[in-house]
Amino acid sequence: MFGDPEEAYFSTPPSPLSPSPYHHLPQQREKPRVHPSLYNGLTLWEDYKAQFELVADLNQWDMRTKAAYLAVSLSNQAQAVLGDLDKTQDISYMDLVTALDSRFGTSNRTEMFRASLQSRTRKPEENPP
């Protein structure tokens, strides 16, 4: 007459244990067709960024989804960039790309290599050029 109370208990989905910090992300209707590879900071950032943009276009991700996927695709040295960003606000895709450009971009590496070359001294066993 009133139905099985056990059936009613198990038919409702469980509530989450804690609210997710990503509750504001749009729910995807389908899984990504292509997953981005991991970026560890050892390969050229510009090459990875170009590939990531292609993956994002194929999957038709909006800016928030791109930011989330880029953040979880970082590993090793590149993951440390997340710690440098302001934790009091949402991380935008552009903020993340700017931080990665700053740390791993070739324009900054050129300056770093130039400075290390200028401060280098020749070892006694090295011949002059």
N, C-alpha and C positions, 0 to 999 in steps of 0.2 A: 504494500500500500504506500509506504513512504520511501521505498527504495532501500537499497543496502547502504548503510552509513559508511562501511569500509570502501565501497565503490566510489562514493562521493568524495571521501578523503583522498584517495589516490588519483582521482580524475582531475584534480586541480594541480597546476604546475607549482613546484616549490618556489618560494620567494628567494631571491639572492641573499647570500650571507652578508655581503657588504656591498654598498653601491660602487659601481665601477667608475673609475675616473674617465672612462671613454663613453659614458652613457649618452653624450651629445653627438657621437658619430652616427651617421645615417646607417640604417640596417641595409645590408646588401641583399638583394633578392637572389643572387646567384654567386657562387664562389668565383674567385678570379680565374680567368682562362689561363693566364700566364703568371707565375709567381716571380717576383724580383729575386735576384741572387743576393747574397750577403756582400756587404762592403766592409773591408777590414782596415782600410787606410793605406794598404801597401801598394795597391794598383793606382793608376791615374784616376783622380776624382772626376775629371771631365768625361772620361770614357764611361765610367759607371753612371754618371748623371744622365748621359745621352741614352744609355740602355734603359735606365729606370723610367725616363720620360716616355720611351716607346712602350714599355710594359704598362704604364699608367694610361696611355692613350688606348691601347688594346682593350684594357679592362674598363675604360670610360670612368675613371675615378675622378671625383671632385677634389678640391684642394685639401679638405680635411682628411679624406681617405688617403690621399697621397702623403700627407704628413705622417699619418699613423703607420702606413706601410714603410715609408723611408726610415722612420724611427726604429721600427722593429727589425729592419734589415741591416742595422749597424752592428758591427762586432769589433772586438779587440780595440785598437787605437781609435777607430772611428766612433765607437760607442761612448768614449770619454767626452765627446762633444755634447752629449745630452746633459752631462753634469755641469757644463758651462752655461747652459741656457737658464733663463729666469723661470724658476719653478712656481712662481705665484700666478702665472697666467698660462693660458693654453699655448702650446707651441704651434706656430703656423708653419706651413710648408716653406714659405719664403724665409722665415727666421732660421729654419733648419738648413736650408740650402746656403744661406749667407754664412752661417757658422762653419759649414763644411768647406765652402769656397775659401774662407779665411784660413782655415787650418791646412787643407789639402790641395788647394788650387795651385796651378803652375805659376801664377804671377808671384805668389808669396814664396814659393820654392826657389824661383830664380834669384830673388833677393837673398835668401838664406844661403844658397850655393855661392853667390858672388861674395858675400861677407866671409864665408869660410875659406874661399880661395884667396882672398886678399890677406887674411890673417895667417895663412899657411906659410911655413918656413921649409926650405929644402933640407932634406936629410943629407948627411955627409956622403952616403953611398949613391945618391942620385946625381945623374949628369944634368948639366944645364941644358935647356931646350935649344 
